[in-house]
Amino acid sequence: MPLSPPLNFTKWLQDKGHLLQPPVNNFCLYSGKDFTVMVVGGPNERNDYHVNETEEWFYQYKGGMLLRVVDDGVFRDIRIEEGEMFLLPGKLLPFPHNLSPDKQPTANTPHNPVRFADTVGIVLERVRPEGSLDRLRWYCPSPAHKEPTIIYEQSFHCTDLGTQLKPVIQGWQADEKIRTCNLCGTIAPPK
């Protein structure tokens, strides 16, 4: 199979930028054996945190974005401005003592990419290994909790972020019962 020609990203945005639609606003530019390259526009309509088992690389082509994360049990905001890049690392999970350190399972940091109007970024993700699980999770917005408290989480093996996230997010938005915190009774907003 012959190699594909280079992509003129500026022209692609002019011709196909309309494809970046809520709630995720992404479009897969390349899907290879090892990596997926997505373009993501703003504004988005998400309040979920994505957790996966691989690293993610962010590059802001136009405008800035905010990457909300849960880092060591604390909410934290990371600004990624136009022209900047950021690698969201995986985190080591507790592992059985019979595994060597190089075989330790990892999990990506819970993250919520907040994209503003008229912004464009590129996200590079690894193709998910067979058997890996991505998770979308929502935290209680109430200040009554001393640490991030999960209200709802859904797991799935990710093969296509563009199609798999949307129904999970729409399910959250439509169901007040799963948006209700079991600990304090707060009902989280749909968006």
PECOR-V123551 format. One record per run of one state. SS is the DSSP state (helix for helix, strand for strand, loop for the rest). FROM is the first residue (numbers start at 1). LEN is the number of residues. If there is no record, write none. Layout:
ss:SS from:FROM len:LEN
ss:SS from:FROM len:LEN
//
This chain:
ss:loop from:1 len:8
ss:helix from:9 len:11
ss:loop from:20 len:6
ss:strand from:26 len:6
ss:loop from:32 len:3
ss:strand from:35 len:7
ss:loop from:42 len:7
ss:strand from:49 len:3
ss:loop from:52 len:4
ss:strand from:56 len:7
ss:loop from:63 len:2
ss:strand from:65 len:7
ss:loop from:72 len:2
ss:strand from:74 len:7
ss:loop from:81 len:4
ss:strand from:85 len:4
ss:loop from:89 len:1
ss:strand from:90 len:3
ss:loop from:93 len:8
ss:helix from:101 len:3
ss:loop from:104 len:2
ss:strand from:106 len:3
ss:loop from:109 len:2
ss:strand from:111 len:5
ss:loop from:116 len:4
ss:strand from:120 len:7
ss:loop from:127 len:7
ss:strand from:134 len:6
ss:loop from:140 len:10
ss:strand from:150 len:7
ss:loop from:157 len:4
ss:helix from:161 len:14
ss:loop from:175 len:5
ss:strand from:180 len:1
ss:loop from:181 len:6
ss:strand from:187 len:1
ss:loop from:188 len:4
//
